[in-house]
Amino acid sequence: MGMLAFYAGLFIGILLGFLLSSLFAFFLAGSQVGKLPAQAEGFSPVDPLEG
Protein backbone atom coordinates (compact mmCIF):
# COMPACT_ATOMS: atom_id res chain seq x y z
CA MET A 1 0.00 0.00 0.00
CA GLY A 2 2.90 2.32 0.72
CA MET A 3 4.37 1.77 -2.72
CA LEU A 4 1.03 2.61 -4.36
CA ALA A 5 0.78 5.84 -2.36
CA PHE A 6 4.37 6.73 -3.26
CA TYR A 7 3.85 6.29 -7.00
CA ALA A 8 0.46 8.03 -6.90
CA GLY A 9 2.03 11.00 -5.13
CA LEU A 10 4.92 11.02 -7.57
CA PHE A 11 2.54 11.00 -10.54
CA ILE A 12 0.37 13.76 -9.08
CA GLY A 13 3.46 15.80 -8.22
CA ILE A 14 4.80 15.55 -11.75
CA LEU A 15 1.43 16.59 -13.18
CA LEU A 16 1.15 19.55 -10.82
CA GLY A 17 4.72 20.60 -11.55
CA PHE A 18 4.08 20.47 -15.28
CA LEU A 19 0.88 22.50 -14.87
CA LEU A 20 2.50 25.16 -12.71
CA SER A 21 5.55 25.48 -14.96
CA SER A 22 3.29 25.80 -18.01
CA LEU A 23 1.22 28.51 -16.34
CA PHE A 24 4.40 30.34 -15.35
CA ALA A 25 5.74 30.11 -18.93
CA PHE A 26 2.47 31.46 -20.35
CA PHE A 27 2.54 34.26 -17.78
CA LEU A 28 6.06 35.24 -18.84
CA ALA A 29 5.15 35.05 -22.52
CA GLY A 30 2.17 37.35 -21.99
CA SER A 31 4.04 39.99 -20.01
CA GLN A 32 6.05 42.84 -21.55
CA VAL A 33 9.36 41.35 -20.45
CA GLY A 34 11.38 40.03 -23.37
CA LYS A 35 9.23 41.43 -26.15
CA LEU A 36 11.02 42.91 -29.12
CA PRO A 37 10.14 46.43 -30.26
CA ALA A 38 8.15 46.78 -33.46
CA GLN A 39 11.09 48.46 -35.23
CA ALA A 40 14.71 48.87 -34.21
CA GLU A 41 15.54 52.45 -33.31
CA GLY A 42 17.86 54.32 -35.64
CA PHE A 43 17.28 52.13 -38.69
CA SER A 44 15.34 53.00 -41.80
CA PRO A 45 12.43 50.71 -42.73
CA VAL A 46 13.60 50.86 -46.38
CA ASP A 47 15.34 47.70 -47.57
CA PRO A 48 18.96 48.70 -48.41
CA LEU A 49 19.27 45.83 -50.92
CA GLU A 50 16.48 47.14 -53.13
CA GLY A 51 17.95 49.12 -55.95
Phi, psi and omega in degrees: 000325179293324179292322178297316179295322179298310182290328176294317178294323178296315180297314180294321178296320178294318178296316179293321177297318177296318180296313182293321179292325177293317178297320179295320179294319178293326177295317179293324180291329181276343181279172182282348183290127176088002179279142178276147176292161182296321179218141178293139182285139176088002180243143179281142177287353181283136179287119182290345181274345178284138187248000000 
